[in-house]
Amino acid sequence: MNDIHPMIIADGAFYPGQSGTVEVAAGQLPSGNQVSISAHVFRSYKPGPTLMFLAGVHGDEINGVEIVRRCLTNKIFSKINAGTVIAIPLLNVYGFNNFSRDVPDGKDVNRSFPGNSTGSLASRIANGLSKNILPHIDLAVDFHTGGRGTYNFPQVRYNSEDPKAERAAKAFASPLILAKKAPPKSLRRSSMKHHELTVLTFEGGENLRYDANSIDVGVAGIHRLLYDQQMIQVKPLDPAKKTILLNQSIWTRAGQAGLFHWSKRSGFPVRKGEVIGIIADPHGMGTDKRIVSPRDGFIIGHANSAVVSQGDALFHIGWKQ
C-alpha cells in the first residue's frame, strides 16, 4: 500500500501524486548498447494497491505491447484516483527489434526468473524486474500471445491455490479463465514463491500479428481490474459474454506430418470424438488423417500453421473438472 514516502525504483523517486518514467539497467549488447527496462509510473495522492501491467516479455508477442501502449496513449493510468500503476509495455527490447521470442543467446526471459545480476542476458533482464520493481507490486498482469503459428483465444491464467488471483481473474473477465499452475522459473510462478505476489497471465492472439479482439479484451480487462481495485471511479462495461471457467487442459498433437486444415477453431466448444481438423498428404496420394477431439471441452488455442510435422501441437482443449 502507498504512504507519504517516495517509491524508489532504480534512480527514480516518486512521491504521492507524481508520475514519470524510469529506466532500469538490465544488461549490455555486444555493440555496447545498454539493455534497459522502461517503466511508466503513475502514483495517486490517495493510498491504494500498486498494480503492474507488463508486456513484451517475449519480444515477438505484439498484442500485449499494443494493449499496454494503448492504455498509456489513452491516458487510462493517468486517471487513477487511488494507488499506483507501473506500466511496462516492452520488457524484451532485443527480441522486439529482432522479431524474436528470446534474447541473443536463445534463452527465454520467462523461464529465467527470479534472475541473476551476473547470469545470462535473459537472467539479467529478469533480475532487473525482480529486484527493482516487483517488491513494490501488489498485483500484476503479464500479457502474452500464442507462440509461432499458434493462436490463443483471449484468456487469463492464474494459480488456483491463490484466492486473490481467482478474484482478480474474475474481475478482469476475459472470455476464458484457466486455473493452471505456471511453468517453473516463469514470472507468475517465481513472483508467488519469492515475493508472495499475485500475477495473472493474459494470453490472446498469436505472435507477430495484431488480433483486434484480443487487444480489445485486454484493454477492457485492465479497466475492470482497476475498477475492482477501487483505483478508478467510472464503472467499465460488463463483458459481452459470460466468462467460462476451466481448470484442466490438454494438447492434441499431429499423428503424422502434412498439410493441416482446422475445421473448428479457438473459442468454440467440442465433443469427444468430434472431427476438428485434418492432415492431408501434400502429394495427394495418401488418405487424409482426421483429427478428433479427445474429450468434451473448449478449444482455447489452435495451430494456424499450414504445414505441420509429426508431434506438432494442433489444438489446446480445456475443460472444467
C-alpha positions in Angstrom: 0.0 0.0 0.0 1.1 3.6 -0.7 2.2 6.0 2.0 3.8 9.5 2.2 7.2 8.1 1.4 8.7 8.0 -2.1 8.6 4.9 -4.2 12.2 4.3 -5.1 12.8 2.5 -8.5 16.4 2.4 -9.6 17.3 6.1 -9.9 13.7 7.4 -9.7 11.8 8.6 -6.7 8.0 9.0 -7.0 6.1 10.8 -4.2 2.3 10.6 -4.0 0.8 12.5 -6.9 3.9 12.1 -9.1 4.2 10.4 -12.4 7.1 9.7 -14.7 9.3 7.2 -16.5 12.3 5.4 -15.1 15.0 3.3 -16.9 16.2 0.2 -15.1 19.5 -1.1 -16.4 19.4 -4.8 -17.2 22.4 -5.7 -19.4 24.5 -4.8 -22.4 24.6 -6.0 -26.1 27.9 -6.7 -28.0 27.5 -3.3 -29.7 27.8 -1.6 -26.4 24.2 -0.6 -26.3 22.6 -0.8 -22.9 19.6 -3.1 -22.4 17.2 -1.3 -20.0 13.6 -1.6 -18.8 11.4 1.4 -19.3 8.8 1.7 -16.6 6.0 4.3 -16.6 4.9 5.1 -13.0 1.6 6.7 -12.2 1.1 7.4 -8.5 -2.1 8.9 -7.0 -2.3 11.1 -3.9 -4.7 8.6 -2.3 -3.3 5.4 -0.9 -4.2 2.1 -2.6 -2.7 -1.0 -4.2 0.2 -1.0 -6.7 -0.6 -2.7 -10.0 1.9 -3.6 -12.7 0.9 -4.2 -16.4 3.7 -5.9 -18.2 4.1 -6.8 -21.9 6.8 -7.9 -24.3 8.5 -10.5 -22.1 8.6 -12.4 -25.3 9.8 -9.9 -27.9 7.6 -11.2 -30.8 4.3 -11.1 -28.9 2.9 -7.9 -30.1 -0.7 -7.8 -28.9 0.3 -7.3 -25.3 2.6 -4.4 -26.2 -0.3 -2.8 -28.1 -2.7 -3.3 -25.1 -0.4 -1.5 -22.6 0.6 1.1 -25.2 -3.0 1.9 -26.0 -3.7 2.3 -22.3 -0.8 4.7 -22.0 -1.8 6.7 -25.1 -5.4 6.9 -24.0 -4.2 8.1 -20.5 -6.1 5.4 -18.7 -3.5 5.2 -16.0 -3.3 9.0 -15.6 -6.9 8.9 -14.4 -6.4 6.7 -11.3 -7.6 8.3 -8.1 -6.0 5.8 -5.7 -2.9 3.6 -5.6 -0.2 3.3 -8.2 0.2 1.8 -11.7 3.5 0.7 -13.1 3.2 0.1 -16.9 6.0 -1.7 -18.8 4.9 -2.1 -22.5 8.1 -3.8 -23.7 10.4 -5.8 -21.4 12.4 -7.7 -24.1 13.6 -4.8 -26.4 16.2 -7.0 -28.1 13.6 -9.7 -29.0 11.2 -7.0 -30.2 13.8 -5.4 -32.5 14.7 -8.8 -34.0 11.2 -10.3 -34.3 12.4 -12.9 -31.7 10.8 -14.6 -28.7 14.1 -14.7 -26.9 17.4 -12.8 -26.3 20.7 -13.2 -28.3 21.8 -16.4 -26.6 18.4 -18.1 -27.3 17.3 -18.0 -23.7 13.7 -17.3 -22.7 13.2 -14.4 -20.2 10.0 -16.1 -18.9 12.0 -19.2 -17.9 14.7 -17.1 -16.2 13.0 -15.7 -13.1 13.9 -14.5 -10.5 17.1 -13.9 -12.4 20.7 -13.2 -11.6 22.7 -10.0 -11.9 25.7 -12.0 -13.2 23.9 -14.5 -15.3 22.8 -14.6 -18.9 21.1 -11.6 -20.5 17.7 -13.2 -20.1 18.5 -13.8 -16.4 19.8 -10.2 -16.0 16.6 -8.8 -17.5 14.5 -11.0 -15.1 16.7 -9.8 -12.2 16.2 -6.2 -13.2 12.5 -6.6 -12.9 12.6 -8.8 -9.8 15.0 -6.6 -7.9 13.8 -3.1 -8.8 10.1 -3.3 -9.5 8.4 -6.5 -8.1 9.0 -5.6 -4.5 6.6 -2.6 -4.9 3.8 -4.6 -6.6 0.6 -6.0 -5.1 -0.9 -7.4 -8.2 0.3 -7.8 -11.8 -0.9 -8.8 -15.3 1.6 -10.3 -17.7 0.4 -10.1 -21.3 1.3 -12.8 -23.8 0.1 -14.4 -27.1 0.4 -17.8 -28.6 3.8 -18.9 -29.9 4.8 -19.2 -33.5 1.9 -20.2 -35.6 -0.4 -20.8 -32.6 -3.5 -18.7 -31.8 -4.7 -18.4 -28.2 -8.3 -17.4 -27.6 -8.3 -14.4 -25.2 -7.9 -15.9 -21.7 -6.5 -15.3 -18.2 -4.5 -17.9 -16.4 -3.9 -17.9 -12.7 -2.7 -20.1 -9.8 -5.8 -22.0 -8.4 -4.2 -22.0 -4.9 -4.2 -18.2 -4.8 -7.7 -16.8 -3.8 -6.5 -13.3 -4.6 -5.6 -14.4 -8.1 -9.0 -16.0 -8.6 -10.8 -12.8 -7.6 -8.6 -10.7 -9.9 -9.1 -13.1 -12.8 -12.9 -12.9 -12.5 -12.7 -9.1 -12.2 -10.6 -9.0 -15.5 -13.4 -11.1 -17.0 -11.7 -12.4 -20.2 -13.9 -14.9 -22.2 -11.9 -17.8 -20.8 -10.3 -18.2 -17.3 -7.9 -21.1 -16.8 -6.8 -22.1 -13.3 -3.4 -23.7 -14.0 0.0 -23.9 -12.4 2.6 -21.7 -14.1 5.8 -23.2 -15.6 9.0 -23.3 -13.5 11.0 -20.1 -13.4 8.2 -18.1 -15.1 7.3 -14.7 -13.8 4.0 -15.9 -12.4 5.5 -18.8 -10.5 8.6 -17.0 -9.3 6.6 -14.0 -8.1 4.5 -16.0 -5.8 7.4 -18.0 -4.5 9.9 -15.1 -3.9 7.6 -12.1 -3.4 4.2 -13.6 -2.5 2.9 -11.6 -5.4 -0.2 -12.4 -7.4 0.4 -12.4 -11.2 -2.2 -13.1 -13.9 -1.1 -14.3 -17.3 -3.1 -13.0 -20.2 -3.0 -14.9 -23.5 -4.5 -13.6 -26.7 -3.8 -14.0 -30.4 -0.5 -15.2 -31.9 3.0 -13.9 -32.2 3.9 -11.1 -34.7 0.2 -10.5 -35.6 -2.3 -8.0 -34.3 -5.6 -9.5 -33.1 -8.2 -6.8 -32.6 -10.4 -9.0 -30.4 -7.6 -9.9 -28.1 -6.4 -6.3 -27.8 -10.0 -5.1 -27.0 -10.4 -7.8 -24.4 -7.1 -6.9 -22.8 -7.8 -3.1 -22.6 -11.3 -3.8 -21.2 -9.9 -6.2 -18.7 -7.4 -3.5 -17.4 -10.4 -1.2 -17.0 -12.3 -3.7 -15.0 -9.4 -4.7 -12.8 -8.6 -1.0 -11.9 -12.3 -0.6 -11.0 -12.4 -3.7 -8.9 -9.3 -2.5 -7.0 -11.1 0.9 -6.4 -8.5 2.8 -8.4 -10.9 4.4 -10.9 -14.5 5.6 -10.3 -16.1 5.1 -13.7 -17.6 1.7 -13.9 -16.5 -0.1 -17.1 -18.8 -2.1 -19.4 -19.6 -5.7 -18.5 -18.2 -8.4 -20.8 -20.4 -9.2 -23.8 -20.5 -12.9 -22.9 -20.3 -14.9 -19.6 -16.8 -16.0 -18.7 -16.1 -19.7 -19.0 -14.1 -21.2 -16.1 -11.7 -24.1 -16.8 -9.1 -25.9 -14.7 -7.7 -28.7 -16.9 -6.2 -28.7 -20.4 -4.5 -31.0 -22.9 -2.8 -30.6 -26.3 -3.9 -32.7 -29.3 -0.8 -33.4 -31.5 -0.2 -34.4 -35.1 0.0 -38.1 -35.6 1.6 -37.6 -39.0 3.2 -34.8 -41.0 1.4 -32.9 -43.9 -0.9 -30.1 -44.7 -3.1 -29.1 -41.7 -6.6 -27.8 -42.1 -8.7 -27.0 -39.0 -12.5 -27.2 -39.2 -13.1 -25.9 -35.6 -11.2 -23.1 -34.1 -10.4 -21.5 -30.7 -13.3 -20.3 -28.6 -15.8 -23.0 -29.6 -17.0 -26.0 -27.6 -16.1 -29.5 -28.8 -17.4 -33.0 -28.1 -15.4 -36.1 -27.6 -14.8 -37.8 -30.9 -15.8 -34.8 -33.0 -13.7 -34.2 -36.1 -12.0 -30.8 -35.6 -9.4 -30.9 -38.4 -7.5 -33.0 -41.0 -3.9 -33.5 -42.1 -3.6 -34.1 -45.8 -0.7 -35.6 -47.9 0.9 -32.8 -49.9 1.5 -35.2 -52.8 -2.2 -36.0 -53.0 -1.5 -39.8 -52.7 -2.3 -40.6 -49.1 -5.6 -40.7 -47.1 -6.5 -37.6 -45.1 -5.8 -38.1 -41.4 -8.8 -36.9 -39.3 -8.1 -35.1 -36.0 -10.7 -35.8 -33.4 -11.3 -34.2 -30.0 -10.1 -36.4 -27.2 -12.9 -35.2 -24.9 -15.6 -32.6 -24.3 -14.4 -29.1 -23.7 -13.5 -25.8 -25.3 -10.7 -25.1 -27.8 -8.6 -22.5 -26.1 -5.8 -22.5 -28.7 -5.1 -23.9 -32.1 -2.3 -24.1 -34.7 -2.5 -21.8 -37.7 0.5 -23.4 -39.5 -0.5 -24.8 -42.8 2.4 -27.3 -42.7 2.9 -29.5 -39.6 5.4 -32.1 -38.5 4.6 -35.3 -36.6 4.1 -34.4 -33.0 3.3 -30.7 -33.5 0.7 -29.2 -31.2 -2.6 -28.7 -33.1 -5.4 -28.0 -30.6 -5.3 -26.9 -26.9 -8.5 -28.1 -25.3 -9.6 -27.1 -21.8 -12.4 -28.2 -19.5 -13.8 -27.9 -16.0 -13.2 -30.9 -13.8 
